[in-house]
Amino acid sequence: MYDPSSSANINEATIDHFSLNWTVDFCKCQIFGSVVLSVLDSRSLEIINVKLDNEIVDYHVENAGILGEKIIINVGKRKDGDKFNLTIIYNTGEKCSALQFLKAEQTVTKAKPYLFSQCQAIYARSIVPCMDTPSVKQSYDAVVAVPNDLICLMSAVAVGKPEEIGKMMKYSFKQSIRIPSYLLAIVVGLMEKRDFSARCAVWAEPTVIDKAFYEFAETEKMLQTAENLVGKYEWGRYDLVVLPSSFPFGGMENPCLTFITPTLLAGDRSAAYVIAHEISHSWTGNLVSNANWEHFWLNEGFTTFLERKIIGKLKGEKERQFEAQCGWEGHLISAVKEQYFDDHPFTKLILDLRDRDPEDAFSSIPYEKQQLGVTSFNEFLKKYIEKFAQKSIVTNDWKVFLYEYFSDKKNILDKIDWNNWLYDAGIPKTKPQFDDTAMREVVELAEEWANMTDSEIMNIDNKKYLSLSAMQKEKVLSYLRLEKGSSLSHTKLARLDEVNKLSKTGNCDILSSWIQLCLKNYWKDIIPVAFDFVTRQGRIKYVRSIYR
């Protein structure tokens, strides 16, 4: 087993289970406590002492460069198969990269402080000494004490009722399915809960809980659709928590508790499709995991494939085809051409992350480059999940099973240029075929608007625009920005805004694209809208694009 992003001695020892005993201190912005778990990963942790089966043992900490630090513990003479408990007493440090402590004024309610974590890709080592690699999976339990006026949730199932002790409330959790360290998660804050079903609920701050309940009302339906495609949901609960606006991502697939950005609260459920992606991770990523971040596409590629299958079942094949086409022509090609360049090593499907932080290589490429459009993959995906459930694999494991499953089609598989697809940089030679009906509708409306004179634009209505899906609306605006550049007059932009209420849309994908189009055309009226947008939310997808 190999992981260039970890210092852990994963070929000599492993962790089966860990028990956390934490206290959250909002005054010091720290978690302090212990973990009952050999070289372990850490980053900016303050180690107090280490015990081996209740006996204090020697340890030392060494700098590991971009990987943080490594804790080297003397476990004495051990033979193969020996099991033992390590207890490490520690505090999180000032530079804990996995935790975001927020002051009360940084929340929606402005009433109480808030805490959330983000452990992917290699940040778990900053909140717990661990083998911080997806190649090691472990179950866990936790006891967490927080101020008694706050709620605590984790990427696990709550056990029993919280116990109030003075000014603190003690919560207990258990995750019985083995998970990689990056799926460890905690959130603490002033929250309320609304149930969608017996196994699905949403948590959010009191002032946004009703919006969240409406927005994500189809969660149970999406989960059932996924089960029909790939089998039983194994994790017990599937809850969502809407985090404060500083959460930098669209979602994070923590088991039992998906983290969600408030930018999805569009008011019309038009952005709720992100939930289909996070639900899909329950099988591809969480149940079957990449063994290291060089094979990240195994997590995201199959998840994107399943996400679009769910959308196809719920919204129709036309929408699924359109999303796949947008993924290829928009996300993949733009990442290769704009974020990197054709022969950049980070545009490969399988990466070389030696001496690299995996965060440096993050892009939309592993989400999209795997597209083949093969319909017979449906049944294969279910069998793939059955075979590798609760395991961590590399690309060759998947490829060997692919040949086993399609043993009668070996001659077809042999015709695939595997080297080009897996190891070459840039855009693959073979492009999937899409039904471009929805894309033609996008181009037709965009060209119609672009070709109108300033006097003709005054006569338009919003019927064509309103007939489009949310993603089509966003693509109309991005098409104008990418294909027409700065050729749109301010009169035309003002009229489009007046008729279609673009500056007032609740859909952040559409609003972000509209702001970028207007900025490219130097329309000063958009500046207050842009400033408000980038200062009220911190999602990287939007903030980075607009500032650029």
SULWOPE-V663925 format. One record per backbone hydrogen bond with DSSP energy under -0.5 kcal/mol. CO is the residue of the C=O (numbers start at 1). NH is the residue of the N-H. If there is no record, write none. Layout:
# SULWOPE-V663925
[[CO	NH] [CO	NH]]
This chain:
# SULWOPE-V663925
[[3	6] [8	10] [9	12] [9	13] [16	139] [18	20] [18	141] [19	36] [20	143] [21	34] [22	145] [23	25] [23	32] [24	26] [25	29] [25	30] [30	25] [31	92] [32	23] [33	90] [34	21] [35	37] [35	88] [36	19] [38	40] [38	73] [39	9] [40	71] [41	130] [42	69] [44	93] [45	47] [46	91] [49	89] [50	57] [51	53] [51	87] [52	55] [55	52] [58	74] [60	72] [62	70] [64	67] [65	68] [67	69] [68	64] [69	42] [70	62] [70	72] [71	40] [71	73] [72	60] [73	75] [76	78] [79	82] [85	53] [86	37] [86	88] [87	51] [87	89] [88	35] [89	48] [89	49] [90	33] [91	46] [93	96] [95	97] [96	99] [98	118] [99	101] [100	102] [100	116] [102	114] [103	106] [104	107] [104	110] [114	102] [115	188] [116	100] [119	123] [119	124] [123	126] [124	127] [124	128] [125	43] [130	41] [130	132] [131	133] [133	136] [133	181] [135	137] [136	181] [138	179] [139	18] [140	175] [141	20] [142	173] [143	22] [144	146] [144	171] [145	24] [146	169] [147	150] [151	189] [153	187] [154	156] [157	174] [158	160] [162	164] [163	170] [165	168] [167	148] [168	165] [169	146] [169	171] [170	163] [171	144] [172	159] [173	142] [174	157] [174	176] [175	140] [179	138] [180	183] [181	184] [185	155] [186	117] [187	153] [188	115] [189	151] [189	191] [192	204] [194	202] [199	238] [200	196] [200	197] [201	240] [202	194] [203	242] [204	192] [205	208] [205	209] [208	212] [209	213] [210	214] [211	215] [212	216] [214	217] [216	219] [218	222] [219	223] [220	224] [221	225] [222	226] [223	227] [224	228] [225	229] [226	229] [226	230] [227	231] [232	234] [235	237] [238	201] [239	258] [240	203] [241	243] [241	260] [244	247] [245	538] [248	540] [250	261] [252	254] [252	259] [254	257] [256	239] [258	241] [259	252] [260	243] [261	264] [262	265] [263	508] [264	266] [269	272] [271	274] [272	275] [273	276] [273	277] [274	278] [275	279] [276	280] [277	281] [279	282] [280	283] [280	284] [281	286] [281	287] [283	285] [283	288] [287	289] [287	390] [287	391] [288	285] [289	393] [291	135] [292	295] [293	296] [294	351] [295	298] [296	299] [296	300] [297	301] [297	302] [299	303] [300	304] [301	305] [302	306] [303	307] [304	308] [305	309] [306	310] [307	311] [308	312] [309	313] [310	314] [311	315] [311	316] [312	316] [316	320] [317	321] [318	322] [319	323] [320	324] [321	325] [322	326] [323	327] [324	328] [325	329] [326	330] [326	331] [327	332] [328	333] [330	334] [331	335] [332	336] [333	337] [334	338] [334	339] [335	340] [341	344] [344	347] [345	348] [349	351] [351	353] [353	356] [356	358] [357	360] [358	361] [359	362] [364	367] [364	368] [365	368] [365	369] [368	371] [373	375] [374	377] [375	378] [376	380] [377	381] [378	382] [379	383] [380	384] [381	385] [382	386] [383	387] [384	388] [385	389] [388	391] [391	289] [393	291] [394	397] [394	398] [395	399] [396	400] [397	401] [398	402] [399	403] [400	404] [401	405] [402	406] [404	407] [406	409] [407	410] [409	412] [409	413] [410	414] [412	415] [413	416] [416	418] [417	421] [418	422] [419	423] [419	424] [420	424] [422	350] [429	431] [434	436] [436	440] [437	441] [438	442] [439	443] [440	444] [441	445] [442	446] [443	447] [444	448] [445	449] [446	450] [447	451] [448	452] [449	452] [453	457] [454	458] [455	458] [456	459] [457	460] [462	466] [463	467] [465	468] [469	473] [470	474] [471	475] [472	476] [473	477] [474	478] [475	479] [476	480] [477	481] [478	482] [479	483] [479	484] [480	484] [481	485] [484	487] [489	493] [490	494] [491	495] [492	496] [493	497] [494	498] [495	499] [496	500] [497	501] [501	504] [502	505] [506	508] [507	511] [508	512] [509	513] [510	514] [511	515] [512	516] [513	517] [514	518] [515	519] [516	520] [517	521] [518	523] [519	522] [522	524] [523	526] [524	527] [526	530] [527	531] [528	532] [529	533] [530	534] [531	535] [532	536] [533	537] [539	542] [539	543] [540	544] [540	545] [542	546] [543	547] [544	548]]
